[in-house]
Amino acid sequence: MPNRRARLLEKLADARPACLSGETLAADVGVSRVAVAKHVAALRKMGYTIEAVRGEGYRLLGLPEHLVGLEVQRLVREPLWVAFEGIRETVSTNDDCKRRARAGAPEGSVVIASAQTGGRGRFGRVWDSPEGGVYLSALLRPGLRPDQLAPLSLVAGVGVADGLAMLGIEVGLKWPNDVMLGRRKVGGILLEIAAEADRVEWVVVGCGINVRRSAEGPASVAFLADTVACRPAEVAAAVLDGLAAAYRDFCQTGFSPMVRRYVSRHTLTGEEVVVRDAWGEPVACGTVRGIDEEGRLLVQDHSGVHPLVAGEVTLGSAEK
């Protein structure tokens, strides 16, 4: 049924601003005219404005302002994405996507939510997820060894940035997984992986993007709609398409050819930083010199340049 509803929606969207008769829609989608009316009613509940014109049929007048999985499915262009699950509110899209991965869901499965009650970032930190943002998790099944996956978080960052650029939104990337709008964080990426010694079973790429400021939205973070008018569904589709393209490049040629794309958006180069481990202990402090071809952060101190594979980065020196 969701696929038929998606096809009906696509027909109405393609016909805008014209009407399509119930008879035409029924024939094109392969359902009865009664079923067409039920699908139209369901689409209206999702937030689509659909007018019924006597003697002419149905006309799509308006699109939902909140995040709707069916609308994201309509907007994506990359063939990697094959299955969409839209949820109004969930605990965590990553948890939902991991359950699907363990059940054998195919690569390209996506879980999308308008809000999360238990969203999280790296090291188990809470990620505020009120309505108005984009919260999605995508299932990947790369034919790679675990040791080849180290740069994948940075690959995802490149994909998110490339996707948002298609909407006219230029963002920065803060190693290893933050998406920045100016000096403030606008999004984050969280990877969770299941692997054996010699092969990766699956990767769930979770992404949260602040789109519209809500009553709960803190002033310390950025929101895309403060800069550019955009709907959450448009943002989600752009992020997914950018992610798919970057993932395809990574699987074909590795991270090395992508380093320049990451570095061009990297916000930390030349900054004084402290890098801490998961327990909050400093592991390096100095000046960021860039990113190497393995995706490691290069930090220079008095003893030389040190490549770091993981850590939490804050600006400033260890004495502050």
Contacts in CASP RR format, 6 or more apart in sequence:
PFRMAT RR
TARGET T0000
AUTHOR 0000-0000-0000
METHOD contacts of the structure
MODEL  1
MPNRRARLLEKLADARPACLSGETLAADVGVSRVAVAKHVAALRKMGYTI
EAVRGEGYRLLGLPEHLVGLEVQRLVREPLWVAFEGIRETVSTNDDCKRR
ARAGAPEGSVVIASAQTGGRGRFGRVWDSPEGGVYLSALLRPGLRPDQLA
PLSLVAGVGVADGLAMLGIEVGLKWPNDVMLGRRKVGGILLEIAAEADRV
EWVVVGCGINVRRSAEGPASVAFLADTVACRPAEVAAAVLDGLAAAYRDF
CQTGFSPMVRRYVSRHTLTGEEVVVRDAWGEPVACGTVRGIDEEGRLLVQ
DHSGVHPLVAGEVTLGSAEK
2 70 0 8 1.000
2 84 0 8 1.000
4 29 0 8 1.000
4 30 0 8 1.000
4 31 0 8 1.000
4 35 0 8 1.000
4 39 0 8 1.000
5 39 0 8 1.000
5 42 0 8 1.000
5 43 0 8 1.000
5 70 0 8 1.000
6 70 0 8 1.000
6 73 0 8 1.000
6 74 0 8 1.000
7 28 0 8 1.000
7 29 0 8 1.000
8 25 0 8 1.000
8 28 0 8 1.000
8 29 0 8 1.000
8 31 0 8 1.000
8 36 0 8 1.000
8 39 0 8 1.000
8 40 0 8 1.000
8 43 0 8 1.000
9 43 0 8 1.000
9 48 0 8 1.000
9 60 0 8 1.000
9 70 0 8 1.000
9 74 0 8 1.000
10 74 0 8 1.000
11 20 0 8 1.000
11 25 0 8 1.000
11 28 0 8 1.000
11 29 0 8 1.000
12 20 0 8 1.000
12 25 0 8 1.000
12 50 0 8 1.000
12 58 0 8 1.000
12 59 0 8 1.000
12 60 0 8 1.000
13 60 0 8 1.000
13 74 0 8 1.000
15 59 0 8 1.000
15 60 0 8 1.000
16 59 0 8 1.000
16 60 0 8 1.000
17 59 0 8 1.000
17 61 0 8 1.000
18 59 0 8 1.000
19 53 0 8 1.000
19 56 0 8 1.000
19 57 0 8 1.000
19 58 0 8 1.000
19 59 0 8 1.000
20 57 0 8 1.000
20 58 0 8 1.000
20 59 0 8 1.000
21 55 0 8 1.000
21 56 0 8 1.000
21 57 0 8 1.000
21 58 0 8 1.000
22 33 0 8 1.000
22 36 0 8 1.000
22 57 0 8 1.000
22 58 0 8 1.000
23 33 0 8 1.000
25 33 0 8 1.000
25 36 0 8 1.000
25 58 0 8 1.000
26 32 0 8 1.000
26 33 0 8 1.000
26 35 0 8 1.000
26 36 0 8 1.000
29 36 0 8 1.000
29 39 0 8 1.000
31 39 0 8 1.000
36 58 0 8 1.000
40 50 0 8 1.000
40 52 0 8 1.000
40 58 0 8 1.000
43 50 0 8 1.000
43 70 0 8 1.000
44 50 0 8 1.000
46 64 0 8 1.000
46 68 0 8 1.000
46 70 0 8 1.000
46 71 0 8 1.000
47 63 0 8 1.000
47 64 0 8 1.000
47 65 0 8 1.000
47 66 0 8 1.000
47 68 0 8 1.000
48 60 0 8 1.000
48 62 0 8 1.000
48 63 0 8 1.000
48 64 0 8 1.000
49 60 0 8 1.000
49 61 0 8 1.000
49 62 0 8 1.000
49 63 0 8 1.000
50 58 0 8 1.000
50 59 0 8 1.000
50 60 0 8 1.000
50 61 0 8 1.000
50 62 0 8 1.000
51 58 0 8 1.000
51 59 0 8 1.000
51 61 0 8 1.000
52 58 0 8 1.000
53 59 0 8 1.000
63 71 0 8 1.000
63 231 0 8 1.000
63 233 0 8 1.000
64 71 0 8 1.000
64 231 0 8 1.000
64 233 0 8 1.000
65 231 0 8 1.000
65 232 0 8 1.000
66 114 0 8 1.000
66 131 0 8 1.000
66 132 0 8 1.000
66 232 0 8 1.000
67 112 0 8 1.000
67 113 0 8 1.000
67 114 0 8 1.000
67 131 0 8 1.000
67 132 0 8 1.000
67 133 0 8 1.000
67 134 0 8 1.000
67 135 0 8 1.000
67 232 0 8 1.000
67 233 0 8 1.000
67 236 0 8 1.000
68 86 0 8 1.000
68 233 0 8 1.000
69 84 0 8 1.000
69 85 0 8 1.000
69 86 0 8 1.000
69 112 0 8 1.000
69 233 0 8 1.000
69 236 0 8 1.000
70 84 0 8 1.000
70 86 0 8 1.000
71 233 0 8 1.000
72 84 0 8 1.000
72 110 0 8 1.000
72 112 0 8 1.000
72 136 0 8 1.000
72 233 0 8 1.000
72 236 0 8 1.000
72 237 0 8 1.000
72 240 0 8 1.000
73 81 0 8 1.000
73 84 0 8 1.000
75 233 0 8 1.000
75 234 0 8 1.000
75 236 0 8 1.000
75 237 0 8 1.000
76 237 0 8 1.000
76 240 0 8 1.000
76 241 0 8 1.000
77 237 0 8 1.000
77 241 0 8 1.000
78 240 0 8 1.000
78 241 0 8 1.000
78 242 0 8 1.000
78 244 0 8 1.000
78 245 0 8 1.000
80 107 0 8 1.000
80 108 0 8 1.000
80 244 0 8 1.000
80 247 0 8 1.000
80 248 0 8 1.000
81 108 0 8 1.000
81 110 0 8 1.000
81 138 0 8 1.000
81 240 0 8 1.000
81 244 0 8 1.000
82 106 0 8 1.000
82 107 0 8 1.000
82 108 0 8 1.000
82 109 0 8 1.000
83 105 0 8 1.000
83 106 0 8 1.000
83 108 0 8 1.000
83 109 0 8 1.000
83 110 0 8 1.000
84 110 0 8 1.000
84 112 0 8 1.000
85 96 0 8 1.000
85 100 0 8 1.000
85 109 0 8 1.000
85 110 0 8 1.000
85 111 0 8 1.000
85 112 0 8 1.000
86 111 0 8 1.000
86 112 0 8 1.000
86 113 0 8 1.000
87 93 0 8 1.000
87 96 0 8 1.000
87 111 0 8 1.000
87 112 0 8 1.000
87 113 0 8 1.000
87 114 0 8 1.000
88 113 0 8 1.000
88 114 0 8 1.000
88 115 0 8 1.000
89 113 0 8 1.000
89 114 0 8 1.000
89 115 0 8 1.000
89 116 0 8 1.000
89 117 0 8 1.000
90 96 0 8 1.000
90 111 0 8 1.000
90 113 0 8 1.000
90 115 0 8 1.000
90 116 0 8 1.000
90 117 0 8 1.000
91 116 0 8 1.000
91 117 0 8 1.000
91 118 0 8 1.000
91 119 0 8 1.000
92 116 0 8 1.000
92 118 0 8 1.000
92 119 0 8 1.000
92 120 0 8 1.000
93 111 0 8 1.000
93 112 0 8 1.000
93 113 0 8 1.000
93 116 0 8 1.000
93 135 0 8 1.000
93 136 0 8 1.000
93 137 0 8 1.000
93 206 0 8 1.000
94 119 0 8 1.000
94 120 0 8 1.000
94 137 0 8 1.000
94 190 0 8 1.000
94 192 0 8 1.000
94 204 0 8 1.000
94 206 0 8 1.000
96 111 0 8 1.000
96 113 0 8 1.000
96 137 0 8 1.000
97 109 0 8 1.000
97 110 0 8 1.000
97 111 0 8 1.000
97 137 0 8 1.000
97 138 0 8 1.000
97 139 0 8 1.000
97 204 0 8 1.000
97 206 0 8 1.000
98 192 0 8 1.000
98 194 0 8 1.000
98 204 0 8 1.000
100 109 0 8 1.000
100 111 0 8 1.000
100 139 0 8 1.000
101 109 0 8 1.000
101 139 0 8 1.000
101 194 0 8 1.000
101 201 0 8 1.000
101 202 0 8 1.000
101 204 0 8 1.000
102 194 0 8 1.000
105 139 0 8 1.000
106 139 0 8 1.000
106 141 0 8 1.000
107 139 0 8 1.000
107 140 0 8 1.000
107 141 0 8 1.000
107 202 0 8 1.000
108 138 0 8 1.000
108 139 0 8 1.000
108 140 0 8 1.000
109 138 0 8 1.000
109 139 0 8 1.000
110 136 0 8 1.000
110 137 0 8 1.000
110 138 0 8 1.000
110 139 0 8 1.000
110 240 0 8 1.000
111 136 0 8 1.000
111 137 0 8 1.000
112 134 0 8 1.000
112 135 0 8 1.000
112 136 0 8 1.000
112 236 0 8 1.000
113 129 0 8 1.000
113 135 0 8 1.000
113 136 0 8 1.000
114 131 0 8 1.000
114 132 0 8 1.000
114 133 0 8 1.000
114 135 0 8 1.000
114 232 0 8 1.000
115 129 0 8 1.000
115 130 0 8 1.000
115 131 0 8 1.000
115 132 0 8 1.000
115 133 0 8 1.000
115 135 0 8 1.000
116 127 0 8 1.000
116 129 0 8 1.000
116 135 0 8 1.000
117 129 0 8 1.000
118 126 0 8 1.000
118 127 0 8 1.000
118 129 0 8 1.000
119 126 0 8 1.000
119 127 0 8 1.000
119 129 0 8 1.000
119 135 0 8 1.000
120 126 0 8 1.000
120 127 0 8 1.000
120 190 0 8 1.000
121 127 0 8 1.000
121 188 0 8 1.000
121 190 0 8 1.000
122 177 0 8 1.000
122 190 0 8 1.000
122 312 0 8 1.000
123 278 0 8 1.000
123 312 0 8 1.000
127 188 0 8 1.000
127 190 0 8 1.000
127 208 0 8 1.000
128 216 0 8 1.000
128 217 0 8 1.000
128 218 0 8 1.000
129 135 0 8 1.000
129 208 0 8 1.000
130 214 0 8 1.000
130 215 0 8 1.000
130 216 0 8 1.000
130 217 0 8 1.000
131 214 0 8 1.000
132 211 0 8 1.000
132 212 0 8 1.000
132 214 0 8 1.000
132 232 0 8 1.000
133 208 0 8 1.000
133 209 0 8 1.000
133 210 0 8 1.000
133 211 0 8 1.000
133 212 0 8 1.000
133 232 0 8 1.000
133 235 0 8 1.000
134 207 0 8 1.000
134 208 0 8 1.000
134 209 0 8 1.000
134 211 0 8 1.000
134 232 0 8 1.000
134 235 0 8 1.000
134 236 0 8 1.000
134 239 0 8 1.000
135 207 0 8 1.000
135 208 0 8 1.000
136 206 0 8 1.000
136 207 0 8 1.000
136 208 0 8 1.000
136 236 0 8 1.000
136 239 0 8 1.000
136 240 0 8 1.000
137 204 0 8 1.000
137 205 0 8 1.000
137 206 0 8 1.000
137 207 0 8 1.000
138 204 0 8 1.000
138 205 0 8 1.000
138 206 0 8 1.000
138 207 0 8 1.000
138 240 0 8 1.000
138 243 0 8 1.000
139 202 0 8 1.000
139 203 0 8 1.000
139 204 0 8 1.000
140 202 0 8 1.000
140 203 0 8 1.000
140 204 0 8 1.000
140 205 0 8 1.000
140 247 0 8 1.000
141 200 0 8 1.000
141 201 0 8 1.000
141 202 0 8 1.000
141 203 0 8 1.000
142 149 0 8 1.000
142 152 0 8 1.000
142 200 0 8 1.000
142 203 0 8 1.000
142 247 0 8 1.000
142 251 0 8 1.000
143 199 0 8 1.000
143 200 0 8 1.000
143 251 0 8 1.000
144 199 0 8 1.000
144 200 0 8 1.000
144 251 0 8 1.000
145 198 0 8 1.000
145 199 0 8 1.000
145 200 0 8 1.000
146 193 0 8 1.000
146 195 0 8 1.000
146 196 0 8 1.000
146 197 0 8 1.000
146 198 0 8 1.000
146 199 0 8 1.000
146 200 0 8 1.000
149 193 0 8 1.000
149 195 0 8 1.000
149 200 0 8 1.000
149 203 0 8 1.000
150 294 0 8 1.000
150 295 0 8 1.000
150 296 0 8 1.000
150 309 0 8 1.000
151 250 0 8 1.000
151 254 0 8 1.000
151 255 0 8 1.000
151 258 0 8 1.000
151 294 0 8 1.000
151 295 0 8 1.000
152 191 0 8 1.000
152 203 0 8 1.000
152 205 0 8 1.000
152 250 0 8 1.000
153 176 0 8 1.000
153 177 0 8 1.000
153 189 0 8 1.000
153 191 0 8 1.000
154 173 0 8 1.000
154 175 0 8 1.000
154 176 0 8 1.000
154 255 0 8 1.000
154 258 0 8 1.000
154 262 0 8 1.000
154 291 0 8 1.000
154 295 0 8 1.000
155 246 0 8 1.000
155 247 0 8 1.000
155 249 0 8 1.000
155 250 0 8 1.000
155 255 0 8 1.000
155 258 0 8 1.000
156 177 0 8 1.000
156 189 0 8 1.000
156 191 0 8 1.000
156 205 0 8 1.000
156 207 0 8 1.000
156 243 0 8 1.000
156 246 0 8 1.000
156 247 0 8 1.000
157 173 0 8 1.000
157 177 0 8 1.000
157 179 0 8 1.000
157 189 0 8 1.000
157 246 0 8 1.000
157 262 0 8 1.000
158 173 0 8 1.000
158 246 0 8 1.000
158 258 0 8 1.000
158 261 0 8 1.000
158 262 0 8 1.000
158 265 0 8 1.000
159 239 0 8 1.000
159 242 0 8 1.000
159 243 0 8 1.000
159 245 0 8 1.000
159 246 0 8 1.000
159 247 0 8 1.000
160 171 0 8 1.000
160 179 0 8 1.000
160 189 0 8 1.000
160 207 0 8 1.000
160 209 0 8 1.000
160 239 0 8 1.000
160 242 0 8 1.000
160 243 0 8 1.000
161 170 0 8 1.000
161 171 0 8 1.000
161 172 0 8 1.000
161 173 0 8 1.000
161 179 0 8 1.000
161 265 0 8 1.000
162 242 0 8 1.000
162 245 0 8 1.000
162 246 0 8 1.000
162 261 0 8 1.000
163 238 0 8 1.000
163 239 0 8 1.000
163 241 0 8 1.000
163 242 0 8 1.000
163 243 0 8 1.000
164 170 0 8 1.000
164 171 0 8 1.000
164 224 0 8 1.000
164 235 0 8 1.000
164 238 0 8 1.000
164 239 0 8 1.000
165 171 0 8 1.000
166 238 0 8 1.000
166 241 0 8 1.000
166 242 0 8 1.000
167 228 0 8 1.000
167 230 0 8 1.000
167 234 0 8 1.000
167 235 0 8 1.000
167 238 0 8 1.000
168 228 0 8 1.000
169 181 0 8 1.000
169 224 0 8 1.000
169 227 0 8 1.000
169 228 0 8 1.000
169 230 0 8 1.000
171 179 0 8 1.000
171 180 0 8 1.000
171 181 0 8 1.000
171 182 0 8 1.000
171 186 0 8 1.000
171 265 0 8 1.000
172 179 0 8 1.000
172 180 0 8 1.000
172 181 0 8 1.000
172 182 0 8 1.000
172 265 0 8 1.000
172 266 0 8 1.000
172 267 0 8 1.000
173 179 0 8 1.000
173 180 0 8 1.000
173 262 0 8 1.000
173 265 0 8 1.000
173 266 0 8 1.000
173 267 0 8 1.000
174 180 0 8 1.000
174 185 0 8 1.000
174 266 0 8 1.000
174 267 0 8 1.000
174 268 0 8 1.000
174 313 0 8 1.000
175 266 0 8 1.000
175 268 0 8 1.000
175 288 0 8 1.000
175 291 0 8 1.000
175 297 0 8 1.000
175 313 0 8 1.000
176 297 0 8 1.000
176 310 0 8 1.000
176 311 0 8 1.000
177 188 0 8 1.000
177 189 0 8 1.000
177 190 0 8 1.000
177 191 0 8 1.000
178 185 0 8 1.000
178 187 0 8 1.000
178 188 0 8 1.000
178 189 0 8 1.000
179 185 0 8 1.000
179 186 0 8 1.000
179 187 0 8 1.000
179 188 0 8 1.000
179 189 0 8 1.000
179 209 0 8 1.000
180 186 0 8 1.000
180 222 0 8 1.000
180 267 0 8 1.000
181 222 0 8 1.000
181 223 0 8 1.000
181 224 0 8 1.000
181 227 0 8 1.000
182 222 0 8 1.000
182 267 0 8 1.000
184 220 0 8 1.000
184 221 0 8 1.000
184 222 0 8 1.000
185 221 0 8 1.000
185 222 0 8 1.000
186 209 0 8 1.000
186 210 0 8 1.000
186 221 0 8 1.000
186 222 0 8 1.000
186 223 0 8 1.000
186 224 0 8 1.000
187 207 0 8 1.000
187 208 0 8 1.000
187 209 0 8 1.000
187 210 0 8 1.000
187 221 0 8 1.000
188 207 0 8 1.000
188 208 0 8 1.000
188 209 0 8 1.000
189 205 0 8 1.000
189 206 0 8 1.000
189 207 0 8 1.000
189 208 0 8 1.000
190 205 0 8 1.000
190 206 0 8 1.000
190 207 0 8 1.000
191 203 0 8 1.000
191 204 0 8 1.000
191 205 0 8 1.000
191 206 0 8 1.000
192 203 0 8 1.000
192 204 0 8 1.000
192 206 0 8 1.000
193 200 0 8 1.000
193 202 0 8 1.000
193 203 0 8 1.000
193 204 0 8 1.000
194 200 0 8 1.000
194 201 0 8 1.000
194 202 0 8 1.000
195 201 0 8 1.000
205 243 0 8 1.000
207 239 0 8 1.000
207 243 0 8 1.000
209 224 0 8 1.000
209 235 0 8 1.000
209 236 0 8 1.000
209 239 0 8 1.000
210 217 0 8 1.000
210 221 0 8 1.000
210 222 0 8 1.000
210 223 0 8 1.000
210 224 0 8 1.000
211 223 0 8 1.000
211 224 0 8 1.000
211 225 0 8 1.000
211 230 0 8 1.000
211 231 0 8 1.000
211 232 0 8 1.000
211 235 0 8 1.000
212 223 0 8 1.000
212 224 0 8 1.000
212 225 0 8 1.000
212 232 0 8 1.000
213 223 0 8 1.000
213 225 0 8 1.000
213 226 0 8 1.000
217 223 0 8 1.000
224 230 0 8 1.000
224 235 0 8 1.000
246 258 0 8 1.000
249 257 0 8 1.000
249 258 0 8 1.000
250 258 0 8 1.000
255 293 0 8 1.000
255 294 0 8 1.000
255 295 0 8 1.000
256 293 0 8 1.000
259 291 0 8 1.000
259 292 0 8 1.000
259 293 0 8 1.000
259 295 0 8 1.000
262 291 0 8 1.000
262 295 0 8 1.000
263 269 0 8 1.000
263 290 0 8 1.000
263 291 0 8 1.000
266 290 0 8 1.000
266 291 0 8 1.000
268 288 0 8 1.000
268 290 0 8 1.000
268 297 0 8 1.000
268 313 0 8 1.000
269 288 0 8 1.000
269 289 0 8 1.000
269 290 0 8 1.000
270 287 0 8 1.000
270 288 0 8 1.000
270 289 0 8 1.000
270 290 0 8 1.000
271 287 0 8 1.000
271 288 0 8 1.000
271 315 0 8 1.000
271 316 0 8 1.000
272 285 0 8 1.000
272 286 0 8 1.000
272 287 0 8 1.000
272 315 0 8 1.000
272 316 0 8 1.000
272 317 0 8 1.000
273 285 0 8 1.000
273 286 0 8 1.000
273 287 0 8 1.000
273 288 0 8 1.000
273 299 0 8 1.000
273 313 0 8 1.000
273 314 0 8 1.000
273 315 0 8 1.000
273 316 0 8 1.000
274 282 0 8 1.000
274 284 0 8 1.000
274 285 0 8 1.000
274 286 0 8 1.000
274 313 0 8 1.000
274 314 0 8 1.000
274 316 0 8 1.000
274 317 0 8 1.000
274 318 0 8 1.000
275 282 0 8 1.000
275 283 0 8 1.000
275 284 0 8 1.000
275 285 0 8 1.000
275 297 0 8 1.000
275 299 0 8 1.000
275 308 0 8 1.000
275 311 0 8 1.000
275 312 0 8 1.000
275 313 0 8 1.000
276 282 0 8 1.000
276 283 0 8 1.000
276 311 0 8 1.000
276 312 0 8 1.000
276 314 0 8 1.000
277 283 0 8 1.000
277 310 0 8 1.000
277 311 0 8 1.000
277 312 0 8 1.000
278 311 0 8 1.000
278 312 0 8 1.000
280 312 0 8 1.000
282 318 0 8 1.000
283 308 0 8 1.000
283 311 0 8 1.000
284 299 0 8 1.000
284 301 0 8 1.000
284 306 0 8 1.000
284 308 0 8 1.000
285 299 0 8 1.000
285 301 0 8 1.000
285 317 0 8 1.000
285 318 0 8 1.000
286 299 0 8 1.000
286 300 0 8 1.000
286 301 0 8 1.000
286 317 0 8 1.000
287 299 0 8 1.000
287 300 0 8 1.000
287 301 0 8 1.000
288 297 0 8 1.000
288 298 0 8 1.000
288 299 0 8 1.000
288 300 0 8 1.000
289 298 0 8 1.000
289 299 0 8 1.000
289 300 0 8 1.000
289 305 0 8 1.000
290 297 0 8 1.000
290 298 0 8 1.000
291 297 0 8 1.000
291 298 0 8 1.000
292 298 0 8 1.000
292 307 0 8 1.000
294 307 0 8 1.000
294 309 0 8 1.000
296 307 0 8 1.000
296 308 0 8 1.000
296 309 0 8 1.000
297 307 0 8 1.000
297 308 0 8 1.000
297 313 0 8 1.000
298 305 0 8 1.000
298 306 0 8 1.000
298 307 0 8 1.000
298 308 0 8 1.000
299 305 0 8 1.000
299 306 0 8 1.000
299 308 0 8 1.000
300 306 0 8 1.000
END
